[in-house]
Amino acid sequence: MIKRLFWLGLGVATGVVVTRKAAEAAQRLTPVGVGEQVGDGLRELAGAIGAFGAEVRAGMSEREHELSDMVEHRTGQRLPGVAAPADRRARGAGDRA
């Protein structure tokens, strides 16, 4: 008797899980579900592109400062429009905070 109740309970639980999964899959295949998936994918792509752009800008800025320091070290003159190393460090500490 207890074995039968166990198997009955297991069957009911399995049926509930399978029914819910099937309903979710069916909802994803509707136009609204497909639209949500496409929208989520586009939001994720936009976030990744934004992060990539920020990393590229940070790398460009860092490289510009390295080149500026190299020119200043070799020539003894600062490039016009480029902050002095001490100014950059002070500004950079405020940007990171």
C-alpha positions, -999 to 999 in steps of 0.1 A, spaced: 0 0 0 27 25 9 47 15 -22 17 24 -43 12 57 -26 49 65 -31 47 58 -68 14 77 -71 30 107 -54 60 105 -76 39 102 -107 18 132 -97 49 153 -90 65 143 -123 32 152 -141 32 186 -125 68 193 -135 63 181 -170 31 201 -175 48 233 -163 78 228 -185 55 221 -215 35 253 -208 67 274 -205 80 259 -238 46 266 -255 47 302 -242 82 307 -256 70 297 -290 42 322 -292 49 355 -309 49 373 -275 74 348 -262 97 350 -292 95 388 -290 105 387 -253 135 365 -262 146 387 -290 142 418 -267 163 401 -240 189 392 -265 191 427 -279 194 442 -244 222 418 -236 240 426 -268 236 464 -262 251 459 -227 280 440 -241 287 465 -268 286 493 -243 310 475 -220 333 468 -250 332 505 -260 341 516 -224 370 492 -223 383 505 -257 380 541 -245 398 533 -213 426 516 -232 429 544 -257 431 569 -229 457 549 -211 478 545 -243 475 582 -250 489 590 -216 517 564 -221 527 580 -254 524 615 -240 547 605 -211 572 590 -235 573 621 -257 576 643 -226 604 621 -212 624 621 -245 619 657 -255 614 674 -221 583 692 -233 547 685 -226 523 680 -255 497 708 -258 463 698 -246 475 668 -226 474 670 -188 507 667 -168 512 633 -152 505 647 -117 472 663 -130 462 630 -146 468 610 -114 447 634 -93 419 634 -119 421 596 -124 418 590 -86 386 611 -86 373 592 -117 377 558 -101 360 567 -68 
